């Protein structure tokens, strides 16, 4: 049942009270009747305004100030009581911070970063006044005036923190630094800074300034695991007595605490020297030293041989590098990381590191020096599949001087050719391993490179062959073709920040302004090995604080395709050729694995010195799993400190370390991309034969033809005393040839290959054939050995046909120097005349063999002259100077150098 409701509306007019409102209604009605509308007025309640008088302002300020003073007093007492409480609780022991621990890749502890062995205490009376004053001048010049806190410095620090919006400025006094080192963690928080200030005030009330300075100098961190001034003096200068320190040494030590890893002279001698100059200037301005003392101390160069390292130096190069990396990723100081009780987990492969360090200790792996300066070296191994650094050694005596040469730039030589020449060419897609380059003696806008190969300037050469033999001209020629800018851009993508002065063709051969480091070379070659993808080399995987909380965990950045997979594959192919027979790195063999790599050698570059000795030698190579770089050379190169050997010694070192370190690792292979364009070379040549023909005095070569059009043949020869085969003839389109440039009593080895002019590919070598060339004995006639009376009939007179004087008709008389009638028989000339090929040859003159031996013409007319007259000879089939009379046979004349 639906209910109905009645709604009644009541007019406001019915509820208005009588009186003034009724009068208002009447007036409104009158105005409406007259046509005027009364304006509506909005009534608001007015609020009273509070007046701020001077009296009120003073009252507010008074109470505010009183509140601030009260809070300050309360805060001061709290800080004071807190500082006294902490100091009293630790007054008898003065505990040091907790040592951090480093772990290897398997979670095994390697070492603690700090032990009591790193610290030696010294009494204040044993500290020279100049040494103590130097630290005051640098670290806290108002040290003897304030009560533990320097409010001027604190104010400056607060302003800088506000500007930076973070705690970046310490503003700490010597007393505050002592408080931090004795009792506190190293984080920059307001609470920690307040506690530090409270302890500083307590220290200043309970100890004299000299006592505070003594404790400070015995506890401050000086880098390289040295804590305390005495340990630092012994470490860096080998001086146990602080009174033996010179002015420049004092200034060096005083400059270290600001940034121990950056300003210690072992790690960074140049930065240390710059910091020393700043300290000396402050000491001079505060009247501690004279200007002459300052100038003299600024000029001294640090000698790392004076350093004296502690005994606990296990895996030191790797650990020190890892600490530097940890500083970068956590934004903490070295002191904080070493003394903060952290767990630092690394990528260290203990097996590989141990093997590498053992090889560096073996002096037989390095050239012998003529004095105390050793030939140095550096090596790094990394897994390019994940970027983990497996091992590194920074030098033969890293434990002594702590100089990590893995991150020191040197000139890379030919090992840089893949970076600036071959790499960008392959990346362009216009060049391939089989592309033909030029190896000609040529200058490029005034730059005239030269080849160091025994067989120089061979003309056309494939990219694979050019890099295999490390030829210089093809690399420069190729960079000139693609453009220097292209080469620089490619190098930049691989991580090299080259100088603006390097915009020239010399970079194709590794001629750089500042050089590159083994670390950078490993990074770049890892890209080749990793299919063209970027590789982030690192040593730190995880860092936990003393409470077990994760401070940092490595996360690999997204990889970038720095070069196409096809270009990376081609690069690997041509670099594998370097490690094969005939390549400059042929001795690089790693446990039956495929190996690619490149050698590098730089000349000494000393003006006025004529020597074949070298400045730097390299080998950078990789397997499908690991990439490694090896460098050797002297730290300071001069005429007495040069390498006599070439890059072969770095190849041998690479092989020793990698073979042992990878012995039990699973083997893999380089992965070929699916889109690789690849043309097969011609099939190998069969039926190759080489025979010495005594009557002709040459070696006859023959073989079976291979299928295909535009196929020619290349003949290679090696004399027994030569290390490698040489190509002695190109583009032979016949199936036979002859070698006339031979010498009696020598042994030769030959092989032949097929070459396709369309694809510019060469086949594998044929079977090798060895040929021995005998020494021919010449029997002289009796009438020559016993000539008798020259005046007797029939002896010596031309009309009698005697043998004493040969008619001047060109039949063998050695008197004119004419090649047609000269003494020399073999091609290459004799004392009488020089044949076209320019080789020195010698045989019996034709007039001595009674007609059994002919005189072969040097001009290539293909005739032999008999001593008693002319007759057609075998020379018709033996063109000596490029004028063949028989198409199936070709004379071999070595290419002119």
Secondary structure as UniProt FT lines:
FT   HELIX           12..15
FT   HELIX           20..33
FT   TURN            34..35
FT   HELIX           54..90
FT   TURN            91..93
FT   STRAND          101..103
FT   TURN            105..106
FT   STRAND          109..112
FT   HELIX           116..118
FT   HELIX           124..126
FT   HELIX           129..139
FT   TURN            141..145
FT   HELIX           151..164
FT   HELIX           174..183
FT   HELIX           190..206
FT   HELIX           209..219
FT   TURN            224..225
FT   HELIX           229..237
FT   HELIX           242..244
FT   HELIX           247..256
FT   TURN            257..258
FT   HELIX           260..263
FT   TURN            265..267
FT   HELIX           269..285
FT   TURN            286..287
FT   HELIX           291..299
FT   HELIX           304..306
FT   TURN            314..315
FT   HELIX           316..330
FT   HELIX           334..339
FT   TURN            340..341
FT   STRAND          343..346
FT   HELIX           350..361
FT   HELIX           363..365
FT   STRAND          376..383
FT   TURN            384..387
FT   STRAND          388..393
FT   TURN            396..397
FT   HELIX           398..401
FT   HELIX           405..407
FT   HELIX           413..416
FT   HELIX           418..422
FT   HELIX           423..428
FT   TURN            433..434
FT   STRAND          436..439
FT   TURN            445..446
FT   STRAND          459..462
FT   HELIX           463..468
FT   TURN            469..470
FT   HELIX           472..482
FT   HELIX           484..493
FT   TURN            494..495
FT   HELIX           500..502
FT   HELIX           505..509
FT   HELIX           518..529
FT   TURN            530..532
FT   STRAND          540..544
FT   TURN            546..547
FT   STRAND          550..553
FT   HELIX           565..578
FT   TURN            581..582
FT   TURN            584..587
FT   TURN            591..592
FT   STRAND          596..603
FT   TURN            607..608
FT   STRAND          614..622
FT   STRAND          626..633
FT   TURN            639..640
FT   HELIX           648..661
FT   TURN            662..664
FT   TURN            674..675
FT   STRAND          689..693
FT   TURN            694..697
FT   STRAND          698..702
FT   TURN            709..710
FT   STRAND          711..719
FT   TURN            720..721
FT   STRAND          726..732
FT   STRAND          736..739
FT   TURN            744..745
FT   STRAND          747..756
FT   TURN            757..760
FT   STRAND          761..762
FT   STRAND          769..772
FT   HELIX           782..785
FT   TURN            790..791
FT   TURN            793..794
FT   HELIX           798..800
FT   TURN            808..810
FT   TURN            814..815
FT   TURN            819..821
FT   TURN            827..828
FT   TURN            831..832
FT   TURN            836..837
FT   HELIX           846..848
FT   TURN            849..851
FT   STRAND          855..856
FT   TURN            858..859
FT   STRAND          864..866
FT   TURN            867..868
FT   STRAND          869..870
FT   HELIX           874..877
FT   TURN            887..888
FT   STRAND          891..892
//
